[in-house]
Each structure stands twice: as structure tokens, then as C-alpha cells.
């Protein structure tokens, strides 16, 4: 059974997007819990002061897993745009041959 490159690319992009969305959801939840901990009474005063002064360090894109989600988003976006443009080009070629 032969699988076309188009179908293989579509499945690969769909799997990559599902993994990326799962990572986004998980890291956003973890980041939200971290921020809630900083703002709670359980957080040691030293950590609270550090959080208030260095708040940018705890921004989502600078934080643990969020960094990788933010870095991979442009690559995934470029891959999807390339795939869509290739699909449009392929449809135009098929339409041109049909006439």
C-alpha cells in the first residue's frame, strides 16, 4: 500500500499540532498553579519578594515549559502555512489538467 506524501504530511502536522496543544494546556495549568502559589500565604517571603521584583522571570514565555511552547509555535505555524500553500498549488494543478 502506497501512502502519498500529501497524506503523510497532513497526518504528521496533525500529530505535531495535537502534541503542541497538549503541551500548551499542561504548561499553562502548571504556570497558573505557580503564580497562585506565589500569591498565596504558603509562599516563603523571600520567594514572594523575588517574584514581585523579578516578575518578568516568571512570565509564561520565560518559564520552564512555556519557553519551548513559545519557541515551537512559529515553526509549527510556518509548517502549516507551507502545507496549506502546497495544497492550494496542488488543487490548482489538478484543476488545470481537468480543463
VEXDRENGU-36943 format. One record per residue: residue in three letters; x, y, z of N, C-alpha, C in turn. Coordinates in steps of 0.05 Angstrom, whole numbers, plus 5000, padded with zeros to 4 digits. Example, Ala and Ser with C-alpha at 12.3 -4.5 7.8 and 13.67 -1.06 7.14 Angstrom:
residues 2
ALA526448865156524649105156526449345156;SER525749555142527349795143525850015157;
***
This chain:
residues 99
UNK501749765000500050005000501850255000;UNK501350424982502950664979501450904991;UNK502851055008501751295021502951535007;UNK501151725000502151964986503552145006;UNK505352304995506852495012504952695025;UNK502852765010500952965020499552855045;UNK498652615044497252495067499152465091;UNK501552375085503552345106504152615120;UNK504452825103504953095114502653185132;UNK500153135122497853215137497653075164;UNK498152815164498052665189500252755208;UNK502652805197504852895214504253165226;UNK503153345211502453615221500253595242;UNK498353425238496153395257497153285283;UNK498953085282500052965307501753175321;UNK503453325306505053535318503353745331;UNK501153815318499454025330498053925355;UNK497153675355495953565379497953555402;UNK500353475397502453465418502953745428;UNK503153945409503654225417501354335434;UNK498954275426496654375442496554245469;UNK497253995471497353865497499453995515;UNK501754045503503954175518503154455527;UNK501754595509500754865516498854855540;UNK496954675539494954655560496354585586;UNK498154385586499454295610501154515622;UNK502754645606504554855616503055095626;UNK500755165613499155385623497955325650;UNK497055075654496054995680498155005701;UNK500554905695502754905714503655185721;UNK503755355701504455635705502455775723;UNK499855725717497755845734498055755763;UNK498655505767499055405795501455535808;UNK503555575793505955705804505355995812;UNK503956145795503256415802501356425826;UNK499456245827497656235851499256175876;UNK501256005874502955935897504456185906;UNK505556335887506956585894505156785908;UNK502656795901500856985912499456885937;UNK499956635945498656515968500356565993;UNK499156496016500556526042502656306046;UNK502556086030504455866033507255936023;UNK507356136006509956215993511756356014;UNK514256266016516056406035516456696027;UNK516856876046517157166040519357226020;UNK521557076022523857126004522957075975;UNK521556865971520656795944518557005934;UNK516857105952514857305945516257565936;UNK518257645951519757885944521057855916;UNK522357625913523657565887521657575864;UNK519257455869517157445848516257735842;UNK515857895862514958175857517058335843;UNK519558295849521658465837522458355809;UNK522558095807523357965781520957835768;UNK518757965767516357845756516657755727;UNK518257895711518657815683519857535681;UNK521457465701522657195700520556975701;UNK518257045713516156845715513956875694;UNK514457045674512557065652512456795638;UNK510256735625509856465613512056395594;UNK512756575576514756505555517656485566;UNK518056575590520756555603520756325623;UNK518556195627518255995647518755715636;UNK519655535652520255255646519255155619;UNK516855035619515854915594514755115574;UNK513855335584512655545566514755645546;UNK517255645554519355725536519355565510;UNK519055305513519155125490516655145473;UNK514355185486511855215472511955475455;UNK513055685467513355945452515355925429;UNK517455765433519455745412518555565389;UNK516855365394516055185373513555285358;UNK512155475369509755585355510355695328;UNK512455865324512955965297513655745278;UNK515155545286515855325268513355175259;UNK511555125278509054985272507355155253;UNK507255415258505755595241506855595213;UNK509455615210510655615183510155355169;UNK510255135183509754865171506854855161;UNK504954955177502154945168501755135144;UNK502955365144502655545122503755425096;UNK506155305099507355165076505554935066;UNK504454785084502654565076500154665062;UNK498954875072496554985060497155095033;UNK499355245030500155345004500655124984;UNK501954914993502454684976499854544967;UNK497954534985495354414979493854584958;UNK494054844961492755024942494054994915;UNK496654984914498154954889497354684876;UNK497154474892496454214882493554214870;UNK491754344883488954364873488854514847;UNK490454734845490454884820491554724797;UNK493654564803494754394782492754184773;UNK491254064791489253874784486954004767;UNK486254244775484154384761485054454732;UNK487654534730488754594704488854354685;UNK489354124696489453874680486753784672;UNK484753844688481953754683480753914660;UNK481654154655480454324634481254244607;
***
